[in-house]
Amino acid sequence: MLRERAQVADLLAESPSLRQEVPAIIARRLPLARRIVARELAAYGEVPADPPELDEARVLGEWLP
């Protein structure tokens, strides 16, 4: 997760205009990410907890689930 955040930070530094697209990208990708996590947890007999609200600050910041 930290490696991916660093890659995104580099990309946004190289192309600052992309920052305005981040909320839409999160909204578009979040449902798939949640399905993937649910499948992975199910493989171990786990049930996902209620998902946290994710925004740009949480996705790109220091917050860890």
PDB file of N, CA, C and O in Angstrom:
ATOM      1  N   MET A   1       0.821  -1.174   0.000  1.00  0.00           N
ATOM      2  CA  MET A   1       0.000   0.000   0.000  1.00  0.00           C
ATOM      3  C   MET A   1       0.881   1.260   0.000  1.00  0.00           C
ATOM      4  O   MET A   1       0.607   2.219  -0.721  1.00  0.00           O
ATOM      5  N   LEU A   2       1.918   1.239   0.803  1.00  0.00           N
ATOM      6  CA  LEU A   2       2.798   2.409   0.867  1.00  0.00           C
ATOM      7  C   LEU A   2       3.531   2.612  -0.453  1.00  0.00           C
ATOM      8  O   LEU A   2       3.725   3.746  -0.891  1.00  0.00           O
ATOM      9  N   ARG A   3       3.939   1.515  -1.088  1.00  0.00           N
ATOM     10  CA  ARG A   3       4.630   1.606  -2.378  1.00  0.00           C
ATOM     11  C   ARG A   3       3.705   2.216  -3.440  1.00  0.00           C
ATOM     12  O   ARG A   3       4.127   3.068  -4.221  1.00  0.00           O
ATOM     13  N   GLU A   4       2.451   1.777  -3.462  1.00  0.00           N
ATOM     14  CA  GLU A   4       1.506   2.303  -4.432  1.00  0.00           C
ATOM     15  C   GLU A   4       1.226   3.780  -4.187  1.00  0.00           C
ATOM     16  O   GLU A   4       1.111   4.559  -5.133  1.00  0.00           O
ATOM     17  N   ARG A   5       1.118   4.161  -2.929  1.00  0.00           N
ATOM     18  CA  ARG A   5       0.912   5.582  -2.618  1.00  0.00           C
ATOM     19  C   ARG A   5       2.087   6.423  -3.097  1.00  0.00           C
ATOM     20  O   ARG A   5       1.901   7.526  -3.610  1.00  0.00           O
ATOM     21  N   ALA A   6       3.288   5.903  -2.928  1.00  0.00           N
ATOM     22  CA  ALA A   6       4.475   6.635  -3.386  1.00  0.00           C
ATOM     23  C   ALA A   6       4.460   6.786  -4.906  1.00  0.00           C
ATOM     24  O   ALA A   6       4.836   7.835  -5.430  1.00  0.00           O
ATOM     25  N   GLN A   7       4.031   5.751  -5.606  1.00  0.00           N
ATOM     26  CA  GLN A   7       3.950   5.829  -7.070  1.00  0.00           C
ATOM     27  C   GLN A   7       2.912   6.856  -7.507  1.00  0.00           C
ATOM     28  O   GLN A   7       3.141   7.614  -8.449  1.00  0.00           O
ATOM     29  N   VAL A   8       1.781   6.878  -6.827  1.00  0.00           N
ATOM     30  CA  VAL A   8       0.743   7.857  -7.148  1.00  0.00           C
ATOM     31  C   VAL A   8       1.252   9.267  -6.853  1.00  0.00           C
ATOM     32  O   VAL A   8       1.023  10.186  -7.639  1.00  0.00           O
ATOM     33  N   ALA A   9       1.937   9.440  -5.730  1.00  0.00           N
ATOM     34  CA  ALA A   9       2.490  10.751  -5.385  1.00  0.00           C
ATOM     35  C   ALA A   9       3.463  11.227  -6.462  1.00  0.00           C
ATOM     36  O   ALA A   9       3.450  12.401  -6.833  1.00  0.00           O
ATOM     37  N   ASP A  10       4.298  10.333  -6.962  1.00  0.00           N
ATOM     38  CA  ASP A  10       5.225  10.686  -8.037  1.00  0.00           C
ATOM     39  C   ASP A  10       4.468  11.088  -9.298  1.00  0.00           C
ATOM     40  O   ASP A  10       4.808  12.079  -9.945  1.00  0.00           O
ATOM     41  N   LEU A  11       3.450  10.322  -9.640  1.00  0.00           N
ATOM     42  CA  LEU A  11       2.655  10.629 -10.828  1.00  0.00           C
ATOM     43  C   LEU A  11       1.982  11.987 -10.703  1.00  0.00           C
ATOM     44  O   LEU A  11       1.970  12.769 -11.653  1.00  0.00           O
ATOM     45  N   LEU A  12       1.420  12.268  -9.527  1.00  0.00           N
ATOM     46  CA  LEU A  12       0.760  13.560  -9.325  1.00  0.00           C
ATOM     47  C   LEU A  12       1.760  14.707  -9.315  1.00  0.00           C
ATOM     48  O   LEU A  12       1.426  15.820  -9.721  1.00  0.00           O
ATOM     49  N   ALA A  13       2.971  14.455  -8.862  1.00  0.00           N
ATOM     50  CA  ALA A  13       4.010  15.491  -8.893  1.00  0.00           C
ATOM     51  C   ALA A  13       4.415  15.801 -10.333  1.00  0.00           C
ATOM     52  O   ALA A  13       4.681  16.952 -10.678  1.00  0.00           O
ATOM     53  N   GLU A  14       4.459  14.771 -11.159  1.00  0.00           N
ATOM     54  CA  GLU A  14       4.824  14.948 -12.568  1.00  0.00           C
ATOM     55  C   GLU A  14       3.691  15.562 -13.384  1.00  0.00           C
ATOM     56  O   GLU A  14       3.934  16.273 -14.359  1.00  0.00           O
ATOM     57  N   SER A  15       2.455  15.286 -12.983  1.00  0.00           N
ATOM     58  CA  SER A  15       1.278  15.778 -13.708  1.00  0.00           C
ATOM     59  C   SER A  15       0.259  16.323 -12.705  1.00  0.00           C
ATOM     60  O   SER A  15      -0.745  15.665 -12.432  1.00  0.00           O
ATOM     61  N   PRO A  16       0.499  17.497 -12.162  1.00  0.00           N
ATOM     62  CA  PRO A  16      -0.386  18.047 -11.124  1.00  0.00           C
ATOM     63  C   PRO A  16      -1.846  18.180 -11.549  1.00  0.00           C
ATOM     64  O   PRO A  16      -2.742  18.150 -10.705  1.00  0.00           O
ATOM     65  N   SER A  17      -2.087  18.324 -12.835  1.00  0.00           N
ATOM     66  CA  SER A  17      -3.472  18.470 -13.292  1.00  0.00           C
ATOM     67  C   SER A  17      -4.294  17.207 -13.043  1.00  0.00           C
ATOM     68  O   SER A  17      -5.524  17.261 -13.039  1.00  0.00           O
ATOM     69  N   LEU A  18      -3.628  16.076 -12.837  1.00  0.00           N
ATOM     70  CA  LEU A  18      -4.346  14.834 -12.560  1.00  0.00           C
ATOM     71  C   LEU A  18      -5.008  14.844 -11.185  1.00  0.00           C
ATOM     72  O   LEU A  18      -5.955  14.091 -10.957  1.00  0.00           O
ATOM     73  N   ARG A  19      -4.527  15.681 -10.266  1.00  0.00           N
ATOM     74  CA  ARG A  19      -5.075  15.695  -8.906  1.00  0.00           C
ATOM     75  C   ARG A  19      -6.581  15.931  -8.909  1.00  0.00           C
ATOM     76  O   ARG A  19      -7.293  15.370  -8.077  1.00  0.00           O
ATOM     77  N   GLN A  20      -7.068  16.742  -9.823  1.00  0.00           N
ATOM     78  CA  GLN A  20      -8.508  17.008  -9.875  1.00  0.00           C
ATOM     79  C   GLN A  20      -9.300  15.764 -10.255  1.00  0.00           C
ATOM     80  O   GLN A  20     -10.508  15.709 -10.025  1.00  0.00           O
ATOM     81  N   GLU A  21      -8.643  14.769 -10.832  1.00  0.00           N
ATOM     82  CA  GLU A  21      -9.313  13.531 -11.228  1.00  0.00           C
ATOM     83  C   GLU A  21      -9.369  12.496 -10.105  1.00  0.00           C
ATOM     84  O   GLU A  21     -10.115  11.521 -10.201  1.00  0.00           O
ATOM     85  N   VAL A  22      -8.593  12.695  -9.049  1.00  0.00           N
ATOM     86  CA  VAL A  22      -8.479  11.693  -7.991  1.00  0.00           C
ATOM     87  C   VAL A  22      -9.832  11.315  -7.383  1.00  0.00           C
ATOM     88  O   VAL A  22     -10.111  10.120  -7.280  1.00  0.00           O
ATOM     89  N   PRO A  23     -10.682  12.250  -6.978  1.00  0.00           N
ATOM     90  CA  PRO A  23     -11.967  11.832  -6.393  1.00  0.00           C
ATOM     91  C   PRO A  23     -12.808  10.955  -7.335  1.00  0.00           C
ATOM     92  O   PRO A  23     -13.433   9.992  -6.889  1.00  0.00           O
ATOM     93  N   ALA A  24     -12.825  11.279  -8.609  1.00  0.00           N
ATOM     94  CA  ALA A  24     -13.604  10.471  -9.562  1.00  0.00           C
ATOM     95  C   ALA A  24     -12.992   9.088  -9.735  1.00  0.00           C
ATOM     96  O   ALA A  24     -13.716   8.101  -9.871  1.00  0.00           O
ATOM     97  N   ILE A  25     -11.671   9.010  -9.732  1.00  0.00           N
ATOM     98  CA  ILE A  25     -11.000   7.713  -9.856  1.00  0.00           C
ATOM     99  C   ILE A  25     -11.305   6.852  -8.641  1.00  0.00           C
ATOM    100  O   ILE A  25     -11.594   5.663  -8.777  1.00  0.00           O
ATOM    101  N   ILE A  26     -11.243   7.443  -7.456  1.00  0.00           N
ATOM    102  CA  ILE A  26     -11.563   6.696  -6.233  1.00  0.00           C
ATOM    103  C   ILE A  26     -13.002   6.179  -6.308  1.00  0.00           C
ATOM    104  O   ILE A  26     -13.254   5.005  -6.038  1.00  0.00           O
ATOM    105  N   ALA A  27     -13.924   7.034  -6.665  1.00  0.00           N
ATOM    106  CA  ALA A  27     -15.338   6.637  -6.746  1.00  0.00           C
ATOM    107  C   ALA A  27     -15.552   5.514  -7.756  1.00  0.00           C
ATOM    108  O   ALA A  27     -16.357   4.611  -7.528  1.00  0.00           O
ATOM    109  N   ARG A  28     -14.839   5.573  -8.857  1.00  0.00           N
ATOM    110  CA  ARG A  28     -14.996   4.566  -9.901  1.00  0.00           C
ATOM    111  C   ARG A  28     -14.364   3.235  -9.509  1.00  0.00           C
ATOM    112  O   ARG A  28     -14.918   2.180  -9.819  1.00  0.00           O
ATOM    113  N   ARG A  29     -13.216   3.262  -8.835  1.00  0.00           N
ATOM    114  CA  ARG A  29     -12.473   2.040  -8.526  1.00  0.00           C
ATOM    115  C   ARG A  29     -12.857   1.382  -7.198  1.00  0.00           C
ATOM    116  O   ARG A  29     -12.610   0.192  -7.002  1.00  0.00           O
ATOM    117  N   LEU A  30     -13.449   2.139  -6.302  1.00  0.00           N
ATOM    118  CA  LEU A  30     -13.739   1.635  -4.970  1.00  0.00           C
ATOM    119  C   LEU A  30     -14.653   0.413  -4.948  1.00  0.00           C
ATOM    120  O   LEU A  30     -14.372  -0.525  -4.203  1.00  0.00           O
ATOM    121  N   PRO A  31     -15.722   0.378  -5.720  1.00  0.00           N
ATOM    122  CA  PRO A  31     -16.571  -0.819  -5.680  1.00  0.00           C
ATOM    123  C   PRO A  31     -15.814  -2.098  -6.054  1.00  0.00           C
ATOM    124  O   PRO A  31     -15.998  -3.129  -5.408  1.00  0.00           O
ATOM    125  N   LEU A  32     -14.981  -2.046  -7.069  1.00  0.00           N
ATOM    126  CA  LEU A  32     -14.197  -3.220  -7.457  1.00  0.00           C
ATOM    127  C   LEU A  32     -13.209  -3.594  -6.361  1.00  0.00           C
ATOM    128  O   LEU A  32     -13.058  -4.774  -6.041  1.00  0.00           O
ATOM    129  N   ALA A  33     -12.540  -2.615  -5.788  1.00  0.00           N
ATOM    130  CA  ALA A  33     -11.582  -2.896  -4.716  1.00  0.00           C
ATOM    131  C   ALA A  33     -12.278  -3.581  -3.544  1.00  0.00           C
ATOM    132  O   ALA A  33     -11.737  -4.520  -2.960  1.00  0.00           O
ATOM    133  N   ARG A  34     -13.458  -3.119  -3.207  1.00  0.00           N
ATOM    134  CA  ARG A  34     -14.205  -3.735  -2.093  1.00  0.00           C
ATOM    135  C   ARG A  34     -14.613  -5.168  -2.420  1.00  0.00           C
ATOM    136  O   ARG A  34     -14.578  -6.034  -1.547  1.00  0.00           O
ATOM    137  N   ARG A  35     -14.998  -5.424  -3.660  1.00  0.00           N
ATOM    138  CA  ARG A  35     -15.340  -6.803  -4.058  1.00  0.00           C
ATOM    139  C   ARG A  35     -14.118  -7.706  -3.979  1.00  0.00           C
ATOM    140  O   ARG A  35     -14.221  -8.849  -3.534  1.00  0.00           O
ATOM    141  N   ILE A  36     -12.977  -7.211  -4.401  1.00  0.00           N
ATOM    142  CA  ILE A  36     -11.742  -8.001  -4.347  1.00  0.00           C
ATOM    143  C   ILE A  36     -11.397  -8.339  -2.904  1.00  0.00           C
ATOM    144  O   ILE A  36     -11.065  -9.484  -2.597  1.00  0.00           O
ATOM    145  N   VAL A  37     -11.472  -7.361  -2.025  1.00  0.00           N
ATOM    146  CA  VAL A  37     -11.175  -7.596  -0.607  1.00  0.00           C
ATOM    147  C   VAL A  37     -12.155  -8.609  -0.030  1.00  0.00           C
ATOM    148  O   VAL A  37     -11.746  -9.508   0.706  1.00  0.00           O
ATOM    149  N   ALA A  38     -13.424  -8.483  -0.344  1.00  0.00           N
ATOM    150  CA  ALA A  38     -14.421  -9.426   0.177  1.00  0.00           C
ATOM    151  C   ALA A  38     -14.119 -10.849  -0.292  1.00  0.00           C
ATOM    152  O   ALA A  38     -14.242 -11.794   0.488  1.00  0.00           O
ATOM    153  N   ARG A  39     -13.729 -11.010  -1.547  1.00  0.00           N
ATOM    154  CA  ARG A  39     -13.379 -12.338  -2.066  1.00  0.00           C
ATOM    155  C   ARG A  39     -12.153 -12.914  -1.375  1.00  0.00           C
ATOM    156  O   ARG A  39     -12.124 -14.089  -1.008  1.00  0.00           O
ATOM    157  N   GLU A  40     -11.144 -12.073  -1.202  1.00  0.00           N
ATOM    158  CA  GLU A  40      -9.920 -12.523  -0.539  1.00  0.00           C
ATOM    159  C   GLU A  40     -10.209 -12.944   0.906  1.00  0.00           C
ATOM    160  O   GLU A  40      -9.715 -13.976   1.362  1.00  0.00           O
ATOM    161  N   LEU A  41     -10.996 -12.161   1.615  1.00  0.00           N
ATOM    162  CA  LEU A  41     -11.340 -12.513   2.985  1.00  0.00           C
ATOM    163  C   LEU A  41     -12.168 -13.796   3.034  1.00  0.00           C
ATOM    164  O   LEU A  41     -11.965 -14.638   3.908  1.00  0.00           O
ATOM    165  N   ALA A  42     -13.094 -13.938   2.099  1.00  0.00           N
ATOM    166  CA  ALA A  42     -13.935 -15.128   2.062  1.00  0.00           C
ATOM    167  C   ALA A  42     -13.100 -16.390   1.863  1.00  0.00           C
ATOM    168  O   ALA A  42     -13.450 -17.450   2.383  1.00  0.00           O
ATOM    169  N   ALA A  43     -12.020 -16.292   1.131  1.00  0.00           N
ATOM    170  CA  ALA A  43     -11.146 -17.448   0.912  1.00  0.00           C
ATOM    171  C   ALA A  43     -10.564 -17.957   2.228  1.00  0.00           C
ATOM    172  O   ALA A  43     -10.165 -19.118   2.321  1.00  0.00           O
ATOM    173  N   TYR A  44     -10.514 -17.101   3.240  1.00  0.00           N
ATOM    174  CA  TYR A  44     -10.003 -17.481   4.553  1.00  0.00           C
ATOM    175  C   TYR A  44     -11.116 -17.593   5.588  1.00  0.00           C
ATOM    176  O   TYR A  44     -10.856 -17.647   6.790  1.00  0.00           O
ATOM    177  N   GLY A  45     -12.360 -17.626   5.109  1.00  0.00           N
ATOM    178  CA  GLY A  45     -13.495 -17.765   6.004  1.00  0.00           C
ATOM    179  C   GLY A  45     -13.800 -16.510   6.807  1.00  0.00           C
ATOM    180  O   GLY A  45     -14.480 -16.572   7.831  1.00  0.00           O
ATOM    181  N   GLU A  46     -13.304 -15.384   6.346  1.00  0.00           N
ATOM    182  CA  GLU A  46     -13.516 -14.114   7.046  1.00  0.00           C
ATOM    183  C   GLU A  46     -14.630 -13.328   6.371  1.00  0.00           C
ATOM    184  O   GLU A  46     -14.905 -13.500   5.183  1.00  0.00           O
ATOM    185  N   VAL A  47     -15.257 -12.472   7.147  1.00  0.00           N
ATOM    186  CA  VAL A  47     -16.294 -11.585   6.632  1.00  0.00           C
ATOM    187  C   VAL A  47     -15.787 -10.158   6.790  1.00  0.00           C
ATOM    188  O   VAL A  47     -15.338  -9.779   7.872  1.00  0.00           O
ATOM    189  N   PRO A  48     -15.852  -9.363   5.725  1.00  0.00           N
ATOM    190  CA  PRO A  48     -15.349  -7.988   5.857  1.00  0.00           C
ATOM    191  C   PRO A  48     -16.197  -7.169   6.823  1.00  0.00           C
ATOM    192  O   PRO A  48     -17.417  -7.320   6.894  1.00  0.00           O
ATOM    193  N   ALA A  49     -15.524  -6.308   7.555  1.00  0.00           N
ATOM    194  CA  ALA A  49     -16.222  -5.369   8.431  1.00  0.00           C
ATOM    195  C   ALA A  49     -16.865  -4.298   7.567  1.00  0.00           C
ATOM    196  O   ALA A  49     -16.611  -4.213   6.366  1.00  0.00           O
ATOM    197  N   ASP A  50     -17.694  -3.490   8.188  1.00  0.00           N
ATOM    198  CA  ASP A  50     -18.266  -2.374   7.438  1.00  0.00           C
ATOM    199  C   ASP A  50     -17.124  -1.539   6.883  1.00  0.00           C
ATOM    200  O   ASP A  50     -16.229  -1.138   7.628  1.00  0.00           O
ATOM    201  N   PRO A  51     -17.146  -1.276   5.594  1.00  0.00           N
ATOM    202  CA  PRO A  51     -16.020  -0.541   5.002  1.00  0.00           C
ATOM    203  C   PRO A  51     -15.979   0.904   5.484  1.00  0.00           C
ATOM    204  O   PRO A  51     -17.020   1.539   5.657  1.00  0.00           O
ATOM    205  N   PRO A  52     -14.780   1.416   5.700  1.00  0.00           N
ATOM    206  CA  PRO A  52     -14.658   2.821   6.107  1.00  0.00           C
ATOM    207  C   PRO A  52     -14.965   3.743   4.934  1.00  0.00           C
ATOM    208  O   PRO A  52     -14.878   3.347   3.772  1.00  0.00           O
ATOM    209  N   GLU A  53     -15.314   4.944   5.253  1.00  0.00           N
ATOM    210  CA  GLU A  53     -15.513   5.955   4.215  1.00  0.00           C
ATOM    211  C   GLU A  53     -14.127   6.348   3.711  1.00  0.00           C
ATOM    212  O   GLU A  53     -13.262   6.728   4.500  1.00  0.00           O
ATOM    213  N   LEU A  54     -13.921   6.259   2.427  1.00  0.00           N
ATOM    214  CA  LEU A  54     -12.612   6.573   1.860  1.00  0.00           C
ATOM    215  C   LEU A  54     -12.706   7.811   0.990  1.00  0.00           C
ATOM    216  O   LEU A  54     -13.554   7.912   0.103  1.00  0.00           O
ATOM    217  N   ASP A  55     -11.823   8.739   1.263  1.00  0.00           N
ATOM    218  CA  ASP A  55     -11.728   9.944   0.460  1.00  0.00           C
ATOM    219  C   ASP A  55     -10.275  10.121   0.032  1.00  0.00           C
ATOM    220  O   ASP A  55      -9.425   9.287   0.343  1.00  0.00           O
ATOM    221  N   GLU A  56      -9.999  11.187  -0.666  1.00  0.00           N
ATOM    222  CA  GLU A  56      -8.657  11.416  -1.189  1.00  0.00           C
ATOM    223  C   GLU A  56      -7.611  11.433  -0.077  1.00  0.00           C
ATOM    224  O   GLU A  56      -6.524  10.879  -0.242  1.00  0.00           O
ATOM    225  N   ALA A  57      -7.926  12.055   1.035  1.00  0.00           N
ATOM    226  CA  ALA A  57      -6.965  12.142   2.137  1.00  0.00           C
ATOM    227  C   ALA A  57      -6.618  10.760   2.686  1.00  0.00           C
ATOM    228  O   ALA A  57      -5.457  10.490   2.994  1.00  0.00           O
ATOM    229  N   ARG A  58      -7.598   9.900   2.810  1.00  0.00           N
ATOM    230  CA  ARG A  58      -7.328   8.551   3.329  1.00  0.00           C
ATOM    231  C   ARG A  58      -6.625   7.684   2.294  1.00  0.00           C
ATOM    232  O   ARG A  58      -5.719   6.924   2.636  1.00  0.00           O
ATOM    233  N   VAL A  59      -7.026   7.789   1.058  1.00  0.00           N
ATOM    234  CA  VAL A  59      -6.438   6.948   0.014  1.00  0.00           C
ATOM    235  C   VAL A  59      -4.974   7.333  -0.238  1.00  0.00           C
ATOM    236  O   VAL A  59      -4.127   6.458  -0.418  1.00  0.00           O
ATOM    237  N   LEU A  60      -4.683   8.608  -0.252  1.00  0.00           N
ATOM    238  CA  LEU A  60      -3.330   9.055  -0.579  1.00  0.00           C
ATOM    239  C   LEU A  60      -2.490   9.409   0.643  1.00  0.00           C
ATOM    240  O   LEU A  60      -1.281   9.608   0.524  1.00  0.00           O
ATOM    241  N   GLY A  61      -3.112   9.489   1.813  1.00  0.00           N
ATOM    242  CA  GLY A  61      -2.396   9.923   3.005  1.00  0.00           C
ATOM    243  C   GLY A  61      -1.765   8.781   3.772  1.00  0.00           C
ATOM    244  O   GLY A  61      -1.517   7.706   3.227  1.00  0.00           O
ATOM    245  N   GLU A  62      -1.512   9.027   5.035  1.00  0.00           N
ATOM    246  CA  GLU A  62      -0.823   8.075   5.900  1.00  0.00           C
ATOM    247  C   GLU A  62      -1.753   7.050   6.537  1.00  0.00           C
ATOM    248  O   GLU A  62      -1.278   6.096   7.151  1.00  0.00           O
ATOM    249  N   TRP A  63      -3.071   7.224   6.407  1.00  0.00           N
ATOM    250  CA  TRP A  63      -4.035   6.337   7.057  1.00  0.00           C
ATOM    251  C   TRP A  63      -3.872   4.914   6.536  1.00  0.00           C
ATOM    252  O   TRP A  63      -3.717   4.691   5.335  1.00  0.00           O
ATOM    253  N   LEU A  64      -3.908   3.959   7.455  1.00  0.00           N
ATOM    254  CA  LEU A  64      -3.873   2.546   7.079  1.00  0.00           C
ATOM    255  C   LEU A  64      -5.070   1.837   7.692  1.00  0.00           C
ATOM    256  O   LEU A  64      -5.400   2.051   8.859  1.00  0.00           O
ATOM    257  N   PRO A  65      -5.718   0.991   6.897  1.00  0.00           N
ATOM    258  CA  PRO A  65      -6.865   0.247   7.413  1.00  0.00           C
ATOM    259  C   PRO A  65      -6.448  -0.816   8.416  1.00  0.00           C
ATOM    260  O   PRO A  65      -7.297  -1.532   8.946  1.00  0.00           O
TER     261      PRO A  65
END
